[in-house]
Amino acid sequence: MGITLNLNRGQTSSAEAEAIVKGYRVRDRLASVCLAGLLIGAFSVGIIPRGEASNLNLLFISPAGQPAASVGSTVTYEVEVALMDPFNAWDILVKTDPTILRPVDFSITPNTLTANYTVPELELAHCVNGVGIGCDPSKGDGPGIVHSAVFPQGSPPAVASVDGILFTITYVSVSILGSSAVTIIGQAIANGNSALVPVTVTDGFYGSSPDFSVTISPTSLTIPQGTIATGAVTVTSRNGFAGNVTFTSDQLVTSLVSPPVVRLAPNGTAVSRLSISITRCTTPGGYITGIVATSGSQAHQSNLVVSVTESTQPDFCIDVGFRNGLTIAAGSSNSSNIIVASPNGFTGPVSLSAYVLPSLINGPAVSLRPSIVTLSSSNPAPVSNLTVTVPLNAPIGTYTVVINGTSGSLTHFTVDLVTVLLGPPPVFAQAKLLWTRYLSLARSTGVQSWTAEVLNKAVTPILVQVVIRGAAIGSTSFTATSQVTMIMPGDITAIPLSTPIPNSFVGTRICFTARLIFGISQTSLAQTSPSSKSGCFMVAP
């Protein structure tokens, strides 16, 4: 038919196409389906180019999560936008697990374009579970899928940004067991220049939150002095949890979990071996020791009851001099003492060896000097020096150092933790921190801005945030914080930040100090670079 679309004006570019649109509601539904195919096809194959974003352009499911409802009851989720560049058309698919949460229907009435900006919309795709108008299995339509697409009959709103609901989905609860993500699997939002708005998507969740549990088996052990006992630590995914789980011990008795990190698949299990070393230095009696399993902010503990019985066999003890763990920056080393002792007159040589878990090619390396110590009446507690060396490119995190001691048939171990931090901290590149030194509130709209040029001296990517604190004499202090920025190894990146300066500061001299906060994730921005910059500026009306 030769129909072309002009999303800039929200109308078709030919009289024939315009007639199809005008006749949609009264007579020609088949034509609307064809038109839907043109629009949706343009979205999917990239005929419509992507636009440049001036807002955050958030597309998200609301609420972010809901608990499981009774079987047969209904729940609703909204597809919403916030701080979105002006637009007047969309093509969006939302997916759930239909065995947990099955979509029933959805409505685009009201939506933010029609309700807040009087932009009428022509509904081109209204498809639920693969049934309805504009369904196309090649685009994902099928069980558990909601597909909404609209064609504009008006220009984009003449506003800086758009917020509000696009459409509301009604679901029915199929099962109270398990959980389902509410996932936006297809998103195309078109602005008035025949371009797609780049969006940041946040999905939702239904049911019990993903989590995991940890258990120790057996739950109790009786261990004679001078022996090693074993068990198992099992972690189990709940409600679709997936991710790495790290084990640590409270070390009331010397215990080792190997491997110390396991990967959990959704609704799967993972098992690590638990070893407990009881030497002659362990006082007989009862102990309740715990293994903590951690993943991000989630942590669970399982306890084991250990009964230590006395033994008269000559034996030796092996332990870390100061059990506080070692903290080492990548590219450097640190050391601690390993003490070998005998509580009951044991004499003879003890061979020492050490290794690190997890074992990585670029992970920490260990050495012992000397590797053989001899207990005697004149030297009842010899010491060996343990040195841990961390390469520049070592992954940061927590490692377990295992130290073994062997003498004939007697074998014991002890453990210590090593925390590897990022290597050389970021610095202000060439001492650069730029700002307006004579700030006119009239010309700057009352905002002071800074640009910090930051160099990542490490060999791994890092996240950096610039924090500026300042004050005028006798005035309230202020803090300006930049967005978190990733800087690649060896790169110099300009990081902007700003803060409003009130009229009460006019005529005063404001001084400030800028520092760099860094880490490897949004939740681990806990390190402060020693690099800082200070400056002052005058405030004029």
N, C-alpha and C positions, 0 to 999 in steps of 0.2 A: 504493500500500500504506500510505501515511501514515507511513513510517519517518522519524524525526528522529534526529539525532546529538547526543550530549552528550559532547564531548571532555574535559569536566572530570573525569568519572569513568572515561573510557576505555571506556564501554559504550553500547549503544543505549538509547533511552528507552522502548521498547515491547517486550513479550514476543515479538512477531512478529519484530522486528528482531534480538532476542537469539537467537532460534531460527535465524535465517539465519546469524548469525555462528558459533554453535556447530556448525551443520551444514556449515560450509564445507569442512572438511578431509575429510569422509567422503562427501558426496553431492551438494551443491548448488552447483557451480561457477558456474552461470549466475546464481544469486542474488548471488554475490559480485561478479560483474561489474557488476550493477545497483547494488550498494552502492558499488562503486568509482566509478561514475559520479556518484553523489550526493556523495561526498566530494571527488572531483577537481573536479566542477562548483562545489562550494562554494568551493574554493580559488581557482578561476580567475575567478569572477565577483565575488568579494569578499563573499560571504555571511558568511564568517568574518572578523571585524574584526581589525585589526592590534593587537598588544599593545604595551606600553611596555617598552623594553629596559633592563635593569639591568646587563648584561654587554656585552662587545664583540660577541658573537654572530657569530662568524666561521664561514663556510661556504666550504670550499675544496677544491681538487683536490690530491692528494698522490701522488707527488712533484710539485713545481712544474714540472719539466721533465725530459725524458728524450731521449737522442740516438736517431737513427734506428736501428732494428734491421734485421737481414737479412730479406728478403722471406719471408713464411711463418712467421716466428717470432712468439711472443706476448709482449705486455707488459701490465702491469696498472696501473691507477690506482685510487685510493681516493677516495671522497667523504667528507670528514671535517668535524667540527665542533670548535670550541674556544671556551671561555669563553661557552658558549651558555646562555641562559635555559632552565630545565627545559621539556621538550616530550615528547610521546608519539606524534606522527604526522608524516609528511612526504609531499610530492609533488614530486619533483625530476626534471628532464630534463637530460641531458648530451649535447652535440653534438661530433662530430669530422667531419673531411673523410673520407668513406669511401673515396675514391680514394687516400688516404695511410694512414689508420689506421681499420680497420673493426671495430666492436664485434661480439663473438661472444656473450657472455653476461655476466651479473653475478650476484652473490650478496649477500643481506642476512644471511648466516650466516657468522661472527658479526657482530653490530652492537652498538654501545655500550649500547643500551637493554636488549637481551636478555642480553648477556654481563656487563655491569657492574651493572645495576639490576633484573634479572629482570622487565622489562616485556615481556610477550609481544606480538608484532605479527602482524597478519593481512595478508598480502601481497595488495594489491588490483590493482596494476599491475606487471606484469613484462613489459615490451615492449622488444624489441631490433630495430632496423631496421624498425620498423612491424609486427612479428610478435610475438604472444604474448598475454598476458592484459591486459585493460584498455587496449588501444591505442586512441588517438583522434587521427586526423590533424589535427583542428581545433586540437589543443593542441600540434602540432608533430611528432608521431610519424611516422617515416619513415626513409629510409636515413641511417645515421650517428647515429641518436638512440637513447639509452638512457633509458627512462622507468621510474622506481620510485616506487610509492606504497604506503603501509602504513596500516592502520587499527589504532588502539590497543586492546589488551585489558587495559589496566592504567593506573593513574594516572601522571602524570609523576613522575620521581624527586624525592624530597624532599631535594634538594641545592641548593647555591647556583648551581652551573653544571655543564654537561655537556661532556665532551670525548670524542673517539673517532671510530671509523669508523661510517658509516651503511651503505654498501655498497661492494663491490669489483667493478670492471669489468675484464673480460678482452678485449683487442683483438688483432687479427692485423695485422702489418705488410704493407701492400699495395705500398708503394714506398719506396725509400731516398732518393729525390729529393724535395725540397720539404719542407714541414712542415704541421702542423695544430695549431690551437688545440684545447684540451680545455675546452670552454666550458659552464658551467652556464647554460642558457637559460631554465629555469623553476625556481623555488624557492618552496616553501611549507612552512614548518615550524610546526606548530600546538602551542600549549601547552595546559595543562589548563583554561583559561578560555574555550575556544572562540574563541581569538584567534590570529592569525598572529604569530610572532616576527619582528620586523624583522631582517634579516641583512645582513652585509657579505660580499660574494662575491669570491673570488679564483680566477681560472681557471688552468688549466695549459697546458703546451705540449709538443709532440712534434716531434722532428726537429732539424735544425740551427737555431740561434738566428737570428732575423731580423737582417739586416745589410745593408750596401750596399758597393759598390766605387766607386772614382773613377779615371778615366783622362783623360789629356791627349792630344790629337791636333792636329798631328803631335807626335811625341816629341822632335823636334829642329828648331831654326830657326837660320838664318844671317841676321843683321840688321845692315845698315850703320848706323853712327852717324847720327843725325838722322832716323830713320824709325820707323814704327810697324808692327808685325806682328801678325797675329791667328791664333787657333786656337780650339779648342773644349775645354770641360771637361764630361765626361759622368759622371753618377752613375747607378748601376743598382741597383735593389732586389734583394736576395737573400732567399729563404725568407720572402717575404711582408712584408718590411720596408715600413713606411709612415711618413711624417713629413717635417718640414722639414729641409733640409740647408743649412748655411751655409758659404760659401767664404771662406778667408783666404789671403794670400800671404806668403811669407817676405821679399818685397821686396828680394831680392838684385839683381834688376832691377825697374824700375817696371812693375808688372803690375796689371791690373784685370779682375775677373770680374764680368760683368753678365748677368743679375741675380745679386746676391751670395747670394740665398736662393732655393732651389727647393723645390717640394713633390713628394715621391716617392709615387706610388701603389704598392700592393702589386704586386711583380714588374714594375714599370714602369721607365722611364728618364726622365731630364731632362737638358737640355743648356743650358749657359751659354756665352756668348762670352768668350774670353780675348783681351785686348789687351795688348801689351808695347811700351812707349815707350823707345826708345834715343836719348838725346841725345848731343851732343858731349861732355858731361861723363862719359859712361859710358866707362870705360877699355876699349880693345879687348882681346879675349881670350875665354876660355870660362867660362861660368857654368852651374851646375846650380841651378835655382830650383824651388821646390816650391809646390804648391797643396794646402792642407789642407781636407778636407771634414769637417764636424762636425755631429753630431746627438746632443744630450744628452751622454752619456759616451762615445759611439762616435766615433772619428775615424780617418780614413784619408788618406794622402798619395800624390800622384802627382807625379813630377818631370819637368822639361823641360830639355833641354840647349840653351843659347843661346850661339851663337858671334857675337860682336860684331866687325865689321870696321871699319877706320878710314875716315874720310871727311874731305876737306879743305874741304868746303863750310862757309862761315861759318854759325854756328848759335848758338842760345842754350840755356840749361839752366833748368829750373824744378824746385824742390824745396822740401820742408818744412824749416823751420829746425831743429826738434827732432822727429825721427820717433819719438816715444814714444806718439802717440795722445793724444786729449783725453778726459778723464773729466768728465762734466757731469751734475749733478743736474737732474731735471725742474724747470722753472720758473726756470732760471738760464742763464748763458752762459759761454763761455770762448773764448780766442783763441790763435792762433799766427802765426808769420811765414812768408810765402811768399817765397823768395829767387829772383830771376831773375839769371842770370849768363851770361857768354860766355867760353869758354876760348880763343877764337881771333880776338878783335877784332871780333865782331859788334856793330853799333850800330843803334839804331832803336827805335821803340815796340813794346811787346808788350801785347796786350789780354788781360786775365785774366777768367775766369768760373769759377763753381763750382756744383756741385749735389750732392745727397745721394742715395745709394742705400741701402735702398729708398726710393722717393719716396712719402711719406704726407702726407695733408692735415694731420694733427696731428703730423708728424715734425719733426726739427730743421731749422732754416732757416740759410742761410749768406749772408755778405756779404763783399766785398773792398773795402778802402780803401787806396790808390786802385785802380781797376779797370784803369788803364793806367799802365805804368811805361816809362821810356825808358832804354835802355842807352847810355852814352857813355863816352868816355875818362875823363871826370871822375866818372862814376858807373857803374862796371863791374858793380855788384851791387845794384841797387835792391830794396827790400823792400816788400811789400804785407801789410797786416794782414788775416788771415782770422778772422772772428768767427762762431761757431756759437751760435745761440740755440735753446734747447729749451723748448717749451711745457710747462705744468704737466701736461697730459693726454697727453704723448708716450709711446708704448709704450717700455718700457725694453728695452735690448739694444744690439747693436753695429751701427753704421752706417758706410758708406764715404763719405768726402767726396772728390769728384773735382775737381781744379783744372786747368783748361785754360789754355794759353798759346798765342796765335796772333800771328804777324807775317808778313803777306803769305801766301806758300804754306807757311810753316813752322808746324807745329802739334805741340805736345807736351803731355803731361799728367803729373800726379803725383797720388798718393792719400794720404790719411791716414785713420785710424780714429777714430771717436767712440763712446765707450761712455756710454750714457744710464742713469743710476741713478734709483731712485725719488726722488720729490720730498721734501717735508718729512717727516722721520722721525716715527714714532709717539712719543707721550709719555705719561707717567703722567697721566691725566686729573685735573685739580684736585689734583695731588700726592697722589693716593690710593693707599696701599698699606696694607691692613689685616691685622693679625695679633694673636695673643694675647701680651700683654706680660708676663704672669705665668703661665707654662706649668706646669700641674700634670700630671705624667706619669700619675698615677692617673686623673684625669678625662679626659685627652685620649687615653688608650691609647698614650701615648708618641709622639704625632705633633704636630708644629707645622704649622699651615696658614696660608697667605697668600691674600689676594685682591687682585689688582692690577687697577685700572680703567685701561684703555689707550684713548687717542684716536688715531684715524688722521687725520692732518692732510692727507694727500695726496688727490688726486682719482681715484686708482685703488685697487682692493682690494689689501690686503697681508696676508701671513702673519706673525704675531708669536708669539714665544716669550719667556716670562719666565724668566730664569736668576738664581738667588739663590745667592751664595757667602757662607759665614759660618764662624765659629770662636769657641771660647772660649779664653781665655788658657791656654796650656799644654795644650790639647786638640787633637785631630785636627779638621781643617777638614771642611766638608761642602758639597755642591752640591745644590740643589733645582731641578728643571727642569719647567716646565709643558708641557702638550700644545701643539702648534702650532695656532693659532687664526686663522681668516680674519676680518679686520675690514673692513667696507665703508667707503667714503669718508665722512668726517665722523662716523662712529659711535663711540660709547664702549662698550667691551665689558669685562665682568668676567672675568678669567682666574684660576682657582684653581690652586694647587699646594701640595704638602706634602712633608715629609720626616720620617722617624723620628728621634727624639732619644734616644740611649742613656742608660741610668742613670748612666753615668760623667760626664754633664754636670750631674747634680743639684747644686744649690748654686752653680752658676756663672752668669755673665752672658755671653750669646752675642750677638755683634754680626754684622751681615750687610749686604751691599749687593745691591740688585736692579737688573738691567739688562734692556733690551729688545733682542732679536735679531730682525731682520726681513728679508724678501725677498719674491719673487713666487712661489716654488715651494719644495717640501720640500728640494730639492737646492741652493737658492741662498739659504739663510738665513745669509748671510755678512756682513751689515751690522749694526753696533751703534749704536743710538741714543745720542746724548750724554746723553739723559735717564736719570737713575738715582735710586734712593732707598735710604736706609740706615736702620737701626734696630737695637734691641737688645731682648732679653727675658731674664728670669730663669727658671731651671728649678727647680721644686720636685718633691719625691717624688710 
